[in-house]
Amino acid sequence: MRLPAHIFERLQGLTCLPPITRVQFRLPDGSDFYLQVTRENGTDSGRVVAMQSMGFVANPELELEMSFNTLKDVIDGSLSARHAFLLGDIRFSGDRNLAAALADLFTTS
């Protein structure tokens, strides 16, 4: 699944991102992907550039595990990422602050 352009646009506003951030999305159907977010020039004030790739990345700062349907509902805005986490539909390991910041990228209708 490709993340929509508006999610990448919202990444520009995140202030908690280190110069390089890797987020692994684990989906039970095997369509795992990761998001690598970097700041140009390796500084905290550089422009954010995000790249999505299929498969796995070594040593991600955050791993998110959920079903494909949960991810789809969160991206579509019909399910709050925070609500899905509280229900146990999204499990994470890694950077808690980054997980909270990413939840803010997904707004519900």
C-alpha positions as CSV (number, residue, x, y, z in Angstrom):
1,M,0.0,0.0,0.0
2,R,1.3,3.4,-0.9
3,L,0.8,6.2,1.6
4,P,-1.1,9.1,0.0
5,A,0.6,12.4,-0.9
6,H,-1.1,14.3,1.9
7,I,0.6,12.2,4.5
8,F,4.0,13.0,3.0
9,E,3.0,16.7,3.0
10,R,2.1,16.5,6.7
11,L,5.5,15.1,7.5
12,Q,7.0,18.5,6.7
13,G,5.5,19.9,9.9
14,L,6.9,17.3,12.3
15,T,9.4,18.8,14.6
16,C,10.4,15.7,16.5
17,L,12.1,13.9,13.7
18,P,15.9,13.3,13.9
19,P,17.9,13.8,10.8
20,I,17.2,10.2,9.6
21,T,14.1,8.3,10.7
22,R,13.0,4.8,9.7
23,V,9.5,3.5,10.4
24,Q,8.7,-0.2,9.6
25,F,5.1,-1.1,8.8
26,R,4.4,-4.8,9.5
27,L,1.2,-6.2,7.9
28,P,0.2,-9.8,8.4
29,D,-0.6,-10.3,4.7
30,G,3.1,-9.9,3.9
31,S,2.9,-6.5,2.3
32,D,5.4,-5.0,4.8
33,F,6.9,-1.6,3.9
34,Y,9.0,1.0,5.5
35,L,9.2,4.8,5.4
36,Q,12.5,6.5,5.5
37,V,12.4,10.2,6.4
38,T,15.5,12.3,6.2
39,R,16.2,16.0,6.6
40,E,18.2,17.6,3.8
41,N,21.7,18.5,4.8
42,G,21.4,16.2,7.8
43,T,20.2,19.0,10.1
44,D,17.1,19.4,12.2
45,S,16.0,22.4,10.2
46,G,16.4,20.9,6.7
47,R,13.5,20.1,4.4
48,V,11.9,16.7,5.0
49,V,12.2,14.1,2.3
50,A,10.3,10.8,2.7
51,M,10.7,7.6,0.7
52,Q,8.5,4.5,1.0
53,S,9.9,1.1,0.0
54,M,8.6,-2.4,0.2
55,G,10.2,-4.9,2.5
56,F,12.2,-4.4,5.7
57,V,14.7,-1.9,7.0
58,A,17.5,-2.6,9.5
59,N,17.2,-1.0,12.9
60,P,14.0,1.1,12.5
61,E,13.4,3.8,15.1
62,L,9.7,2.6,15.2
63,E,7.9,-0.6,14.2
64,L,4.1,-0.4,13.7
65,E,2.2,-3.7,13.4
66,M,-1.4,-3.7,12.2
67,S,-3.8,-5.4,9.7
68,F,-4.1,-4.1,6.2
69,N,-7.7,-3.0,6.9
70,T,-6.6,-1.0,10.0
71,L,-4.0,0.8,8.0
72,K,-6.5,1.5,5.2
73,D,-9.1,2.8,7.6
74,V,-6.5,5.0,9.3
75,I,-5.2,6.4,6.0
76,D,-8.8,6.9,4.7
77,G,-9.6,8.9,7.9
78,S,-12.4,6.6,9.0
79,L,-10.4,5.4,12.1
80,S,-8.3,7.4,14.5
81,A,-4.8,6.0,14.8
82,R,-4.9,6.8,18.5
83,H,-8.2,5.0,18.9
84,A,-6.9,2.0,17.0
85,F,-3.8,1.9,19.3
86,L,-6.0,2.0,22.4
87,L,-8.1,-0.9,21.0
88,G,-5.0,-2.9,20.4
89,D,-5.4,-2.8,16.6
90,I,-2.0,-1.1,16.2
91,R,1.0,-2.4,18.2
92,F,4.3,-0.5,18.2
93,S,7.8,-0.9,19.5
94,G,10.5,1.7,19.6
95,D,10.3,5.5,19.9
96,R,7.1,6.4,21.8
97,N,7.4,10.2,21.0
98,L,7.7,9.4,17.3
99,A,4.7,7.1,17.5
100,A,2.6,9.8,19.1
101,A,3.7,12.4,16.4
102,L,2.9,10.0,13.5
103,A,-0.6,9.5,15.0
104,D,-1.2,13.2,14.5
105,L,-0.5,12.8,10.7
106,F,-3.7,10.8,10.3
107,T,-6.9,12.8,10.9
108,T,-10.4,11.3,11.0
109,S,-13.3,12.6,9.1
